[in-house]
């Protein structure tokens, strides 16, 4: 069986290059007709059909845990302070 995916919802673009040929996106994706997951991934838009590159897929529960962990460690403050050093 060939690998299949369906983008259920395009949540947003985190970053991209100036030409928009490569992006890092957050989407809700169903992989092989399974329950959709929050997918954070690099995409290659150089062809007619965007190509999936490396990324991570999280269940809603995993995404909530990640959110809580980052908040508990004052992640935004830590990142801001490390840029000043």
C-alpha positions as CSV (number, residue, x, y, z in Angstrom):
1,X,0.0,0.0,0.0
2,X,1.3,3.4,-0.9
3,X,1.8,6.1,1.7
4,X,-1.1,8.6,1.7
5,X,-1.8,11.8,3.5
6,X,-4.6,14.4,3.5
7,X,-4.3,17.9,4.9
8,X,-7.5,18.4,6.9
9,X,-6.6,22.0,8.0
10,X,-3.8,24.3,7.3
11,X,-3.1,26.0,10.6
12,X,-0.2,28.2,9.6
13,X,3.3,28.8,8.3
14,X,6.1,29.1,10.9
15,X,8.8,30.2,8.4
16,X,9.9,30.1,4.8
17,X,12.6,31.3,2.5
18,X,12.3,34.5,0.5
19,X,11.1,32.7,-2.6
20,X,8.5,30.6,-0.7
21,X,9.9,27.4,-2.2
22,X,10.6,25.9,1.3
23,X,8.3,26.4,4.3
24,X,7.9,25.1,7.8
25,X,4.2,24.6,8.3
26,X,1.7,23.5,11.0
27,X,-1.1,21.5,9.6
28,X,-3.7,18.9,10.8
29,X,-3.0,15.9,8.7
30,X,-4.4,12.4,8.4
31,X,-1.7,9.9,7.6
32,X,-2.9,6.7,5.8
33,X,-6.5,7.4,6.7
34,X,-5.8,7.5,10.4
35,X,-6.9,10.0,13.0
36,X,-5.6,13.4,12.1
37,X,-2.5,14.7,14.0
38,X,-0.9,18.1,14.4
39,X,1.9,18.0,11.9
40,X,4.9,20.3,12.1
41,X,7.0,19.8,8.9
42,X,9.2,21.3,6.3
43,X,7.7,21.4,2.8
44,X,9.3,21.7,-0.7
45,X,7.1,23.8,-3.0
46,X,9.3,23.7,-6.1
47,X,7.1,21.4,-8.1
48,X,3.4,21.2,-9.0
49,X,2.7,19.1,-5.9
50,X,4.2,20.1,-2.5
51,X,6.6,17.5,-1.2
52,X,6.7,16.5,2.5
53,X,10.1,16.7,4.1
54,X,11.2,16.0,7.7
55,X,8.8,16.7,10.5
56,X,6.9,15.5,13.5
57,X,3.3,14.5,13.9
58,X,1.7,14.9,17.4
59,X,-1.6,13.8,18.7
60,X,-3.7,16.6,20.3
61,X,-2.8,15.2,23.7
62,X,1.0,15.2,22.9
63,X,0.7,18.8,21.5
64,X,-1.0,19.9,24.8
65,X,1.7,18.3,26.9
66,X,4.4,20.0,24.8
67,X,2.6,23.3,25.2
68,X,2.4,22.8,29.0
69,X,6.1,21.8,29.2
70,X,7.3,24.8,27.2
71,X,5.1,27.2,29.4
72,X,6.3,25.5,32.6
73,X,10.0,26.2,31.7
74,X,9.4,29.8,30.6
75,X,10.5,28.8,27.2
76,X,9.9,32.2,25.6
77,X,11.9,33.9,28.3
78,X,14.8,31.4,28.0
79,X,15.0,31.9,24.3
80,X,14.9,35.7,24.6
81,X,17.7,35.7,27.1
82,X,19.9,33.3,25.1
83,X,19.7,35.6,22.1
84,X,21.1,38.5,24.1
85,X,24.2,36.5,25.2
